[in-house]
Amino acid sequence: MLNIYQPQKAKIIAVNQESIDTKLFRLRFLDKKTQRDFDFIPGQFAQIGLPGWGECPISFCSSPYDAKKFFELAIRKVGNLTSKIHTLKVGDMIDIRGPFGNGFDLDKFKNKPLILVGGGCGFVPLRSLIIDYLNGRIENTVLQIFYGCLNEDTLLFKKEYGAWNRQAELSIILEKPSKKWGGERGRVTDLFKFSKITNNSVAVLVGPLMMYKFVIAELKKRKISEENIYLSLERKMYCGNGVCQHCAIGPYYVCQDGPVFSWSEIKEIPGVI
Amino acid sequence: MDKKELENFLLQLSDRFFLFAPQREDDILKIKEVENIEDIAWSTEMPINSWKDIFLPPEERLFENVKNNLIESKTDYPPIACVGVHILDLKALTLFDQVFGPDSYYQKRRKRTILIGYSTDLSADYKKHKVFSHNFEEDILEHLAFDVFILKLKNGPLKIYSGSEKGQNILEKFSVSSYQNIEFAGPIAEKGPDKRMLLLKDKVDKSFNKKIWDELDKICLACGKCAIVCPTCFCFDFNDSANPESASRCRQWGNCFYNDFSKVAGGHKELDTVKQKIYFWYVHKFVRIPHEYNLPGCVSCNRCSQVCPVGIKISEVIKSILN
């Protein structure tokens, strides 16, 4: 019988300091067959770990179309495990379990304008969707990306903005930028003022809980239905299999039924955002 | 079978298994290892502790950390016979079998145990718990996980059932020839999920704005005793030991009343107030487990009410939610 808690070793093949507190790790499973058979859906996550340091959930941020060769995780230094991982170099190993969760249901995005709203380090899983969109894998969609961050130092994936902007509409706003910043200043919802948002759009939200409240209110003003507002939730979790209870919300488990939920599915759950 | 034959059967069983059973200790019924078979308390009273420690130990090693590689711990799972398990506890273990179906540690442990249930003849005891109707074999036994079941009939003799191949083998091995075989028909009764469970699921799910939760917020100490004794509380944490002598990854019981339960790196807690915590506990029993398994997450054992230091009674909380 398979041990569902047994992690697989993955080797770091590239590291890039993305922002002041976040590094992008490109990883490849040590076992070639594991990598060949590997697949995930944008929005899914892995339990990453180090022996002696425990595990934590991190969203994939590369494209599933590269999953047979490698996968990427953007990891923010926030606790003991992630601080330890930040000391690792190319050639070092990280333990991986997963993929876990439902991910984004891309079929539901077809033939509808797609809006991605990211806040801070929550932006990470949206990159998988953007890469797939740029490669023509999300059918008949136009893409608007709204990205809110604290300042220039915390922006992720800076090198890729040029490519994103050529095919999609990318808007960035900073809450406390430096004096040099020539762009928008404020919260991510402030960006909606400058953009035409059509009411048949599908919106995907990933960011801090506070952002969800404001963005959902704003999207509802634009007559976007609650079924078409998707958000990805973050919770403490251990098992990844819907047993340990730490990530439970109402009748659901974030690790299995989520992390992606439509707002209509979860809006009645007390304190969910 | 009579009592003497039963004791003889258990005596033989004790050669191969560690026997655990409810026994009286200062008038309190407690599940513990059996030293003398005569000490077993054959009762339909609820022991104060549950059987879950045997199947989900408070702490177990999952992996050894050998030079930064997590290698599955080699555990010698002891052969244990759980003797005199109450029907309500069998219901809890039937749920555990569902919850931990894909969990290899649980399954290995479970394989080494035998479950011997016990009940007296259908009495007022069943009606009290409402979940039971009157066809004992079809409505109750066929939907419980057990290996051997002992039913004490009104006038004294014991009726023996086997509920699994393992149970049959053991009965045959120790020359118990007169027993009835029960085929496990899955945990859910043919007539469908329990109606009261479905009603409660709906009511508890929509109850957060009821004032009962504000009242409980004021009196509950969030001590977590209810979760410790509850036979269907199974949440857990993983903990890595950095000690080089015993570097390992362990699984430990969690407790949703404790602050660490939902605390993430950076300090944020999803469950911050006592109200949120106790509501979460009730949602697990009455909403989440029914949603996932179509089985009640509370088996009505009432242990939580017995250990609560401030006298919270689960039946009264439920009554107030239903009103």
Contacts between the chains, C-beta under 8 A, distances in Angstrom:
chain1	res1	chain2	res2	distance
A	1	B	104	4.5
A	1	B	107	6.1
A	1	B	108	7.9
A	2	B	102	7.8
A	2	B	104	6.8
A	3	B	72	5.7
A	3	B	104	4.9
A	3	B	105	7.9
A	4	B	102	5.7
A	4	B	103	6.8
A	4	B	104	7.1
A	5	B	62	5.7
A	5	B	63	7.5
A	5	B	238	7.8
A	5	B	249	7.9
A	6	B	63	7.7
A	6	B	70	7.1
A	6	B	72	6.6
A	7	B	70	6.2
A	9	B	69	7.6
A	50	B	68	7.7
A	51	B	63	7.6
A	51	B	65	4.2
A	51	B	68	5.1
A	51	B	69	6.9
A	51	B	70	5.3
A	51	B	240	6.8
A	51	B	247	7.0
A	51	B	249	7.2
A	52	B	65	5.9
A	52	B	68	7.8
A	52	B	240	5.0
A	52	B	241	7.6
A	52	B	242	4.7
A	52	B	247	5.9
A	53	B	240	6.1
A	53	B	242	7.9
A	54	B	238	6.4
A	54	B	239	7.3
A	54	B	240	4.9
A	54	B	249	7.9
A	55	B	238	6.6
A	56	B	265	7.1
A	78	B	265	4.6
A	78	B	266	5.2
A	79	B	264	7.8
A	79	B	265	2.7
A	79	B	266	7.0
A	80	B	265	7.4
A	81	B	265	7.7
A	82	B	265	6.8
A	93	B	68	7.3
A	95	B	70	6.8
A	234	B	264	7.6
A	235	B	262	7.4
A	235	B	264	7.6
A	235	B	270	6.5
A	236	B	261	7.6
A	236	B	262	5.5
A	236	B	263	6.7
A	236	B	264	4.9
A	236	B	270	7.4
A	238	B	236	6.8
A	238	B	237	5.8
A	238	B	238	4.8
A	239	B	236	7.5
A	239	B	238	7.9
A	241	B	102	6.8
A	242	B	292	7.3
A	243	B	99	6.0
A	243	B	100	7.2
A	243	B	103	7.2
A	243	B	234	7.2
A	243	B	236	7.7
A	244	B	235	5.7
A	244	B	236	5.2
A	244	B	237	7.2
A	244	B	254	6.7
A	245	B	234	7.7
A	245	B	235	3.6
A	245	B	236	8.0
A	245	B	254	6.7
A	245	B	256	6.6
A	245	B	284	6.5
A	246	B	235	7.0
A	246	B	237	7.7
A	246	B	254	6.9
A	246	B	261	6.4
A	246	B	262	6.6
A	248	B	280	7.3
A	248	B	283	7.7
A	248	B	284	6.8
A	248	B	288	6.0
A	250	B	205	7.0
A	250	B	283	6.5
A	250	B	287	6.7
A	250	B	288	7.5
A	251	B	205	7.0
A	251	B	283	7.7
A	251	B	287	5.2
A	251	B	288	5.3
A	251	B	291	3.8
A	251	B	292	7.6
A	252	B	288	7.9
A	252	B	291	8.0
A	268	B	206	7.8
A	270	B	208	4.1
A	270	B	276	7.9
A	270	B	279	7.2
A	271	B	270	7.3
A	271	B	276	6.4
